[in-house]
Structure formats: C-alpha cells, structure tokens
Amino acid sequence: MKNTINVALFASFVIAVLYMTKSFWGDWTVGVVTILFTLSVIFIAFVIFLENRSPAQTMTWLVVLGGFPLVGFFFYLFFGRNIRKRRLFKQKALVDEKMFLEIEGNQSSYQDKISLMGDHQRLLFRLAHRLGHSPISFTTRTKALTNGVETFDHIFDEIKKAKKHIHLEYYIVRHDHLGQQLKNILIEKAKEGVEIRFLYDAVGSWKLSQQYIKELRQAGVEMVPFLPVRVPILNNKINFRNHRKIIVIDHSVGFVGGLNIGDEYLGKNKYFGFWRDTHLLIKGEAVRTLQMIFLQDWYYMTDEKLLYEKYLSISKEVKVEEHTGGVQLIAGGPDNKWEVIKNLFFSMIMTAKKSIWIASPYFVPDEDILSALKISALSGIDVRLLVPNRPDKKIVFYASRSYFPELLEAGVKIYEYEKGFMHSKIVIVDHELASIGTSNMDMRSFHLNFEVNAFLYKTNSTQKLVDDYNDDIEQSKQIDFEGFQKRSIFQKIIESLSRLLSPLL
C-alpha cells in the first residue's frame, strides 16, 4: 500500500511538471527533458552523499549542483565520478602489489642498516614500505639537478649512452625545440637497435602532434598514450591522469622530478620567463624500483608483461659505495588503497623536530596537511612554504592564497618566488629527510593523479636541496601577515570562491 502511494505521488509530480512546462513553454518535449535532467541532478547528489567523501568535498558538490545545476551536472560528468575510482584501478593495484612483493621480498636484509637510522627516519621508512611496498636502498647514488639546462644535459647525455633499452613516461610532451631534440636522439638510438618504450599522458600531451608520434613509431619507438580520451563526457577515467616523469636507461640510470618535455622548462616562455625546477638523477639499486613502476604502468596500458631479468637485474656497471644514504622510490595514485604520498608528507611534517621546508607550485592542502603545518609552526618548528608569485592555473593560484592568512597567523613563513616561475616539488625535514618528485602539495596529486616521488635519507643530494632552497629564498619575497591582510576585498572574494572549488580541483 505504501509503495503504491509513493508511486502515485511520483507520477503526480511528473504529470504536474509536464503540465506546468507545457503551459509555460507550449511544448511537451521541454517538460520531459526538464524532468530527466532534474532526476539526474537529484541522483548525482544522492550518489555523492553515499560516497562518504570528506565533508568539504560533499558540501562543495552539493552547493555546485544546487546553485548551478546545469554547469554542475556536466562538471560532475567530467570530473566528479570518484565513486568508481578504486573499482576502476583495483586490478592494477592488486597486480602492482603482488609484483613488488614477489620481486623485492620481505626486506629482512635491510634491518641492520635500518637500525642505524634515527627514530623518525625509521618511522617514515616503515610507513613508506607498508603503504608503497617499495624497498629502501643504501647503495644508490643520487644527484639533485637544478633547472632545465642541467637536467636535460644529463638526460640527453645518458640516453646517448644507452645500449639496451630506454623507457620514458611523461605527463607533458611538446613538439617544440626541446621535444624535437629528444625525438631526434630517440630515432638515432632506435636505429642502433635500442629498445625504446614511451608512455605519455593522453590529456597532458593532448597538443602533441600526430606527426611527432608517427615519426617515432616509424623509427621503431613504441609510443603509447596513457588512458586515451575519445568521448570525454562518457570517459570515466578522464579525471585520473598520469603525472609521472620517469626515464630508465639500461636498468642502471634513472631520472625523476618536476620537469616535463617542453621549451618552457628551459625558460623560453615569455610569460613565465626563468623556470625554477628540480630533477633527480639516480644510479644503482633504486633504479630497479623506478623500472618496476614504469613496467607496471606499461602493462596496464598494453597487457605486455616485461618482468624479465634484463629489465629488473641490478646493474653491476654502476659502482656505488656503502653509506650513500637511503633512497626509496614511492608510487602514488588513485589505484592505491591509501593516499600514499599524502600520508608520507603528513608523517614527515608531524615527526619533524627542527624544520619543515616545502616548495610547491600548486598548494591546495586538505585539512590533514593544513592542520599538521599549523600545529608544527605553533610548536616552534621552522616551517617555510615557497610558492610562485604569478599564476599558472589561476583558480589554483588564488585557492592557494586563501590558506595564507591562517598559516601566517600560526607562524608559517611564506615566500613568493620572484625570479621567474617556481615549479619545484620539494619537502625537506630537519635538513636530513627530503622528498623530490612529481607530486604537488595539493589535493589533485594526493587523490587523483598517478605520481612518483623519491624519498631521501641523509644523502648528499639532500644537502644540495637544502642549499638550493636557501638560494631560492634569496630570490623570493616573504609575505607579511599584516600587509597581506590589506589586499582588496575583490581579491579576497576571488580567493574564497577559488577555495570553495578547491575540493574539486
């Protein structure tokens, strides 16, 4: 009886909407479309409610759907369908975890060396291994590379030395002068018989010309797009992008960091000018982890299993002495059960004893990271944040600035880089622990993107990152709390609106 009444009420509602629409527009079709659209919005709101997202995300989506139903409806179709995230990548997560555990084992051989580390170093390693299943290497040499010229000089030099294989994975690849240089070198190496596999993100590299791809493929380079988008509105993976930047050469040399392939990363863009960025050169044992991350991404897109000795053996050609510090490569992404890189950042912040230095071009923290930074600063720890002083992505830029007042009030020192555009992605704790890689300090990197970071424990490159950070501060202007509070009401409104949308970014 109750169900019959509910059906009758719903039918009455539909008929009423149809008649009102017919009376107003003079057309039954508009009424049908209106009902279907309204029901779709209500259904989406119900789904978001059941997803148990963070309260901020849930309320933001409900406000957008309620206040701007048409825009909110299509925005959700493009960017909001996270309920299927784990389901979409569940198989990838299971395969990746199984592969890491089979190849790396239980790490019992490292226990003696781990015992020599400090308390918070051991804590971070154990957490990283638990979440990312990745080993720590004490026989890996690293070198922090400052900016594009030094980075690409090293990359091109190592690629030219390749004898067996070259694996590349990038978010952005451009067909400009730098991209042309890379293409020409890869074609020459392919002619020499070197195996080359190139994975590029379909959205990040959407401007990459088909001619560029065709020339590489004709030369024998395997070019594969990551999660290609053919019909965007029907593609439930469009919001999950591969933001990784990986190169592995002959299973002995690796690169990871913030630089994509494009002339702007050499400072040739008129708007950005000088481009401040950081990359990492890796030689030795830890290269195998970087290789495994690439091979699993390749398998996910091609179904081609390449877990062979010739790719995964540890090169004996690279001579690395003991006591070079610890190096651990960690992959994060929507396929992880836990938000791996975000949780490692949180652990680094909360276990710091003296200092926390962060550089990030996009700073949109969630409540956990924001609270951790404020608590650390209030506890007397030297907390510094280095950000750009000009917008790259305007909504993200203004959303970042909305967090400044409460951070400044807590004692966080915030610097805006003035020499050019600051794109480094660095976290340094107590001058002995550091993270460098592809992950920004923002919600997109934490929740949606496939990322990869190197975590360094008392390596020589850690000190280089400290020195570079000090140099960057010299090129920056510190934000004054009282002066920042005097910005215009219009700017405050823009920041607040951008922050309201930040859970969706």
N, C-alpha and C positions, 0 to 999 in steps of 0.2 A: 504493500500500500504506500509506504514511504517513498520507495523508488518511483512508483507511478506518479506521485505528486511532484517529485523532483524533475522528472522528465517533462511533465505538463508545464511546470514553471519555466523550464529552459526553452520549451517550444514557444510558450507565450512571449518570452523575451526576444526570441529570434523573429517572430511574426511582428512584434511591436517595432523592432529596429527596422525591419523591411518596410513597413508602412510609413514610418516617420521619414525614412530615407527617400521613399517613393514620393511622398508629399513634398519634400524639400527639393529634391533633385529631379523628380519626374522620371526616374529610371530605376528599375528593379536591380539592374546589374551592380550599381554602386552600393546598394544595400548588402548584396551578397559579399562583395569584396570587403566592405566595412566589417561585417560580422567575422569573416575569415581572418582578417587582419587583427581585429580585436582579440579573438580567441588565441591567435598565435602569440600576441604580446602577453596575454594572461598565462599561457602555457610556459613561455620562456621565463616569466617572473617566478612561476611555481618551481620550475627546474632549478633556477638559480638559488631559490630558497632551500631546496633539498640538497644542494651540493655541499652545504656546510663549509663554504669558503670563510675567509676572515670576515668579521662584521663590517669592516670598512669596505671590502670588495662587494659584499652583498648589498649594502646600503647604496653604494655608488651605482651599481647596475640597476637597482630598483628605482632610484631617482632619475637616471637617464631614460629608462623605459617609461616611467610615469610622466616625466616632463617633456620628453621628446620621443614619443612612441615610434614615429616613422624612422627618424635617424637612429634611435636606439635599437630598433628591430634589425636594421641592416648592419649596424655596428656589431651587434651580438653575433650575427651570422658570420661575419668576417673574423672577429677577434675574441669572442666570448665563450666559445664552446669548449670549456676546460673539463667538463664532466667526463669526457671520453679520453682525457689525457693519458691516464695510466693504462686504460684499456688499449689505446692506440699503440703504445710503446711497451706493453707488458712483455711481449715475446722478446723484444730487443733487450730489455733489462735482464730477463732470465738467461738468455744466451750469453750476454756480456759477463754476467756474474759467474756463470759456470766456467767460461773460458779463463777468466782471471784466476779463479781458484785452482783450476787444473794446472795452469802453466806456472803460477807463482808459488803454489804450495802454502804451507802454514806459517812461513816466516820464522820458524824457530831458530834458524841460524843467525838471526839478527839480534837475539835477545841480549847477548853480552854487550854488543855495541849500544843498544838502546839504553841499557842500564847506566851508561856513561853520560847520557843526556840529562839536562835539567828537568825539573818536575813538569813545567808547563810544556816543554818540548815533547816529553814522553806522552803527556796527555793528548797533545794535538796529533802526534803520530798515530796513537792507538785509535783515536776518533776517525782520522782520515782512512786508516786501514779498515776499520769497521764499516764505514759508510761507502768508501770507494773501492775496497778490495785491492788496493794498489800497494806494492811494496815500497819500502824506503831503501835508497841506495847510498852507501857510504864510499862507493868507488866510481863516482861520476864527476866529471869536470864541467863547470858551468861558467859562462861569461855573459854579463849583462851588456847588451848592445844599446847605445844611446842614439836614438833618432834614425831616420831613414837611410841616410848615406852609409853609415857604419853597418846597419843591419843588412841592406841589400848587397853591399860589397862582400860581406861574409857569405850570404846566401848564394849569390852567383858564383863565388869562388868555390864553394863546396859542391854545388851542382855540377860545375865543370869537371870536378874530380871524380864524379860518380862512375862506377864500373858495372854495377849490377842492377840497381833499381832506384827510382826516385818516386816518393809518394808525397802528394801535395793535397791539402784540404784548406779551403779558404771561404770566407763569407763574401767578400767583395773581390772581384777580378775585373779590371778595366782594360779596354783595348786602347790604351794610350801609350806614351813613350815607354814607361816602365813595363807595362804589360807586353809591349812589343819585344822589349829586351828579353823578358822571361820566355816568351814564345819562341824566339829565335834560338835561344840556348837549349830549350827542351827539344826542338826539332833536330838540332845537331846531335844531341845525346841519343835521341831515338834512332837516328841513322847509324850510330855506333853500336846499336843493339841493346841499349839500356832499357829495361822495363820502366815505363812511366804510367802512373795512375794519378788522375787529377779529379778530385771531388770538389765541386763548387756549389754554393747555396743558390737555389733557383730564384729566390726573391732578392737576396743581397746582390746578386750578379745579373739582375734582370736586364740591364743595359748592355751586357756583354754581347758583342755582335756574333751572329751565326757564322760569319766568315772566319772569325778568330777560332771558333770551336772546330769548324770544318778543316782548317789548315792543320791544326794539331792532330785531329783524328786521322787525316790522310797520311800524316807522318808516322802514325803508329801509336800516338799517345791515346790512352783510354780516358776520355772526358765524360764524366757522369754528373748530372745535376742532383742535388740533394732535395728531396721532397718537391718535385716539379709541380707547378700550379697551372692547370689547364682551364678549369672553370672555377675562378676564385670563390664565388658565392656558394658553390657546392663542395668546396675543398675543406675538409675538417682538419687539415694539418697546416693551413696557411700561416697560422699564428706561431707555430713552433719551428724556429729557424736554427740552422747550423752556424753558429757564430765563431766556430773554432778556426784557428790559424795554425796549421801543422805542416811541417816538412820533415820527412825522414829520408835519409840518404844512406844506402848500403848498410842498413841496420846498425850504423855506428855514429852517425851525426844527426842531430835533431834541432829544430827551431820551433819556438812557441812564443806568443806575445801579442802585442796590440796592433801590429801593422798588417794591413791588407795589401793588395796589389793595386796601386794607383799612384798617379803623379802627385796627388795632394799629400801623400805620405812622405814625399821628398820636399815639401814646402813650396810646390809650384802652383798652388791655388791662390788666386789674387785675394779672395775674401779671407781665407784663413791665414795666409802668409806662412810664417815659420810653423812647422808642425812638430810639436814635442811629443815623443813617443818612446816606448821601451820594448825591447825584444830580448829573448834569451837563447843563447847557443848552448847546446847540451851535447856532451861526448861521453860515451861509456855506458855503463849498465842501465841507467834510467831510460836510455833511448828505446829499449825494448817496450817499456810501458807506453810510450808515445806511439810506437809502432802498433801495438795492440789496439789502442784507441782508434787509430786510423783503419786498421783492418776490419774491426767490428762495424764501423760506420760504412765501410765499403761493402761488407757482406749484407748489411741492412738494405742497401740500395740495389745490389746486383745479384744477391744469393750466391756469390762466388766466395767459397771458403779458401783462405790463403794462410792458414795457421801452420806454415811449414818452417822447418829448421832454417832455411836460407833467409827467412824474414825475421825469425824470432831468436836466433842464436845471438849471444853477446859477443860483440866484436873483440878479437884479441889484438887487432891492429892499434886500438886506442890504448895508450899507456896512461893509466890513472893511478896515482899513489893513494894509499890509505889516508884517512883523516882529512879528506877534502870537504867534510861536512856532509849533511844528509840532504838528499834530493828526492822528492816524491811528486809524481805527476798524477793529478786527480781530474777525472772527467765528471762533469755535472750536466744534468739535463732533465727534460720532462719524463724521461724513462726511469729516473731514479725514484725509489720509494721515499727517500729522504731528500730534502733540499741540501745536497751535499756541500756545495761551495759556500752557500749562505751560512750553514751551521758551522763550517770551519772558520769562516770570518768571525762569527759570533764567539766561538771558543777562543780565537786569538785575542779578541778585544777583551773578553771577560777575564782572561788569565794574565793580561799584561801587568807588569809591575812598575814600569817607569814611563814608557812612551808608546803611543799608537799614532803612526803617520800613514795617512791614506791619500792617494791620488786617484781620482776617477772623473772622467769627462761627463758621466751621467750619474748623478747622485740622487736616487729616489729610494730611500731605505724603507723597509717595513718597520712595524712597531718594535720588533725584537732588536734589530740593529740600532734603531734610533735610541731606544732606552739604554742599550749597552754603552753607546757612545756618551750619552749624558751622564750616566752613573759613573763611568770611568773618569770623565772630566771633573765631576763633583768630588771624586775621591782623590783628586790632586795629581792624576796621571796627565802627562803632556800629550794631549790629543790634538792632532792637526789634520786639517782637511784641505787639499789642494784641488781646485776646480778651474774650469775655463772662465774667462771674463767676457766671452762673446758666445752667442747661441749657435749651436749646430742644429739641434732639434728644439724649436722654440718652446713647445709645451713642456718638454723635459727640463729645459733650462730654467724656466720660471717655476716649475714644480720644485726643483732643487732649492731655489732661493726661498721658498716658503718655509723650509726647515731651518733656515739660518738663525732666526731670532731665538728660538728655544735652545739651539746648540750653543750660540754665543753666550746666552744667559747662563748656561751650565758651565761655561769656561772653555769650550772648544775654540781653538784658534783656526779661523778660516782664511785662506789665501786665494786670491784670484790671479791666475797666471796671465801676464800682460805682454809677454814677448811674442806670442802667437797663439795657436790653438793647442791646448793641453789634452792629450789623448792617452796618457799613460794610465795603466790599471795596476796600482801597487798598494800593498798593505805591508807595513814594516812595524814589528813589535819589539821593543826593547833592544833595537839595533842588532838582533841576532836571529829573529824569525822573520821570514818575508814570504809574500805571495806575489807572483807575477804571472800574468796570463791574459786571457780574453774576457774574463768576467768583470763587468762593471759593478759598482756598488748600487745596484738598482733592482727593482722587482722583476723586470724582464729577464735579466741574467739569472736571478735566483729561481724563477718559476717556469720560464718558457723556453729559453734558448739552450741549445747544446753548447757547452763551454768546456774549456780545459785550462787548468792553472798548474803552475809549478810551485810547490811549497819548499822553501829552502831553510835549512837549519845550520847556522854558523858556517856558511860557505863564504869564499872570497867575494863572490858576486853579491852577497848580501851587503857587504861593506860598500861596494860600488853603488848599490841602490841608495844607501844612506847618503853617500857623497853627492850623488846626482840630485837627490831630494833637497839637500841643503842648497845646491846651486839653483834649483828651480824656485826655492823660496826667495832667493836674491832677485829673481826676475818677476816677482809677484807683489801684489799689494794686499796687506792684511786688512780685513774688513773690521771696521769699528762698530760696536754694538749700537751706541747712541747715534752715530751717523747713519747707520743702516735703517734705524727706526724712522728717520726723517724722509724716507723715499715717498713718492707721491701716492695718494690714495688710489689712483688709477693703476699703478704698478702693483699695489697690494691686492687689488681686486683680481688682476690677471694672475698673480701668484696663487691666490686662493682657488680660483677656478681651475688652474692647472693642477693644483694639489688634489682637488676633488676628483679629477680624472686620473690621478696617478696610479690608483689600483688597477686601472685598465691598460696602463702603458706597457 
